Amino acid sequence: MNIAVRYQSRGGNTKAVAEILAEALGTEALAINSPIQEYTGILF
């Protein structure tokens, strides 16, 4: 199952949380405007 983490952050706090979550899940946190290229079972 693929997991994707996307975020939108003005001040940087949401980005920091998304990066911590992505690291724990073994994936990369990307900005919300980054397209999802493959099937994703779970999206944060």
Biotite code that builds the C-alpha atoms (Angstrom):
import biotite.structure as struc

atoms = struc.array([
    struc.Atom([0.000, 0.000, 0.000], chain_id="A", res_id=1, res_name="MET", atom_name="CA", element="C"),
    struc.Atom([1.357, 3.392, -0.964], chain_id="A", res_id=2, res_name="ASN", atom_name="CA", element="C"),
    struc.Atom([1.183, 6.301, 1.457], chain_id="A", res_id=3, res_name="ILE", atom_name="CA", element="C"),
    struc.Atom([1.458, 9.959, 0.437], chain_id="A", res_id=4, res_name="ALA", atom_name="CA", element="C"),
    struc.Atom([1.895, 13.027, 2.653], chain_id="A", res_id=5, res_name="VAL", atom_name="CA", element="C"),
    struc.Atom([0.965, 16.453, 1.300], chain_id="A", res_id=6, res_name="ARG", atom_name="CA", element="C"),
    struc.Atom([0.899, 19.773, 3.141], chain_id="A", res_id=7, res_name="TYR", atom_name="CA", element="C"),
    struc.Atom([0.077, 23.456, 2.774], chain_id="A", res_id=8, res_name="GLN", atom_name="CA", element="C"),
    struc.Atom([1.892, 25.747, 5.166], chain_id="A", res_id=9, res_name="SER", atom_name="CA", element="C"),
    struc.Atom([2.274, 29.506, 5.435], chain_id="A", res_id=10, res_name="ARG", atom_name="CA", element="C"),
    struc.Atom([4.321, 29.675, 8.615], chain_id="A", res_id=11, res_name="GLY", atom_name="CA", element="C"),
    struc.Atom([6.179, 26.384, 8.356], chain_id="A", res_id=12, res_name="GLY", atom_name="CA", element="C"),
    struc.Atom([4.546, 24.551, 11.284], chain_id="A", res_id=13, res_name="ASN", atom_name="CA", element="C"),
    struc.Atom([2.397, 22.261, 9.134], chain_id="A", res_id=14, res_name="THR", atom_name="CA", element="C"),
    struc.Atom([5.403, 21.485, 6.920], chain_id="A", res_id=15, res_name="LYS", atom_name="CA", element="C"),
    struc.Atom([7.430, 20.475, 9.985], chain_id="A", res_id=16, res_name="ALA", atom_name="CA", element="C"),
    struc.Atom([4.677, 18.148, 11.218], chain_id="A", res_id=17, res_name="VAL", atom_name="CA", element="C"),
    struc.Atom([4.216, 16.662, 7.741], chain_id="A", res_id=18, res_name="ALA", atom_name="CA", element="C"),
    struc.Atom([7.945, 15.952, 7.469], chain_id="A", res_id=19, res_name="GLU", atom_name="CA", element="C"),
    struc.Atom([7.973, 14.192, 10.851], chain_id="A", res_id=20, res_name="ILE", atom_name="CA", element="C"),
    struc.Atom([4.927, 12.128, 9.862], chain_id="A", res_id=21, res_name="LEU", atom_name="CA", element="C"),
    struc.Atom([6.425, 11.252, 6.484], chain_id="A", res_id=22, res_name="ALA", atom_name="CA", element="C"),
    struc.Atom([9.705, 10.189, 8.069], chain_id="A", res_id=23, res_name="GLU", atom_name="CA", element="C"),
    struc.Atom([7.862, 7.864, 10.449], chain_id="A", res_id=24, res_name="ALA", atom_name="CA", element="C"),
    struc.Atom([5.912, 6.387, 7.513], chain_id="A", res_id=25, res_name="LEU", atom_name="CA", element="C"),
    struc.Atom([8.950, 6.002, 5.266], chain_id="A", res_id=26, res_name="GLY", atom_name="CA", element="C"),
    struc.Atom([7.821, 8.427, 2.574], chain_id="A", res_id=27, res_name="THR", atom_name="CA", element="C"),
    struc.Atom([8.416, 12.044, 1.548], chain_id="A", res_id=28, res_name="GLU", atom_name="CA", element="C"),
    struc.Atom([6.288, 15.052, 2.481], chain_id="A", res_id=29, res_name="ALA", atom_name="CA", element="C"),
    struc.Atom([5.535, 17.229, -0.528], chain_id="A", res_id=30, res_name="LEU", atom_name="CA", element="C"),
    struc.Atom([3.637, 20.471, -1.054], chain_id="A", res_id=31, res_name="ALA", atom_name="CA", element="C"),
    struc.Atom([-0.079, 20.150, -1.815], chain_id="A", res_id=32, res_name="ILE", atom_name="CA", element="C"),
    struc.Atom([0.469, 21.298, -5.412], chain_id="A", res_id=33, res_name="ASN", atom_name="CA", element="C"),
    struc.Atom([2.716, 18.276, -6.148], chain_id="A", res_id=34, res_name="SER", atom_name="CA", element="C"),
    struc.Atom([0.731, 15.766, -8.191], chain_id="A", res_id=35, res_name="PRO", atom_name="CA", element="C"),
    struc.Atom([0.303, 12.196, -7.016], chain_id="A", res_id=36, res_name="ILE", atom_name="CA", element="C"),
    struc.Atom([1.709, 10.055, -9.826], chain_id="A", res_id=37, res_name="GLN", atom_name="CA", element="C"),
    struc.Atom([0.683, 6.611, -8.590], chain_id="A", res_id=38, res_name="GLU", atom_name="CA", element="C"),
    struc.Atom([-2.115, 4.827, -6.779], chain_id="A", res_id=39, res_name="TYR", atom_name="CA", element="C"),
    struc.Atom([-2.192, 5.932, -3.128], chain_id="A", res_id=40, res_name="THR", atom_name="CA", element="C"),
    struc.Atom([-3.995, 3.892, -0.508], chain_id="A", res_id=41, res_name="GLY", atom_name="CA", element="C"),
    struc.Atom([-3.572, 6.440, 2.289], chain_id="A", res_id=42, res_name="ILE", atom_name="CA", element="C"),
    struc.Atom([-3.234, 10.203, 1.884], chain_id="A", res_id=43, res_name="LEU", atom_name="CA", element="C"),
    struc.Atom([-2.328, 12.521, 4.762], chain_id="A", res_id=44, res_name="PHE", atom_name="CA", element="C"),
])
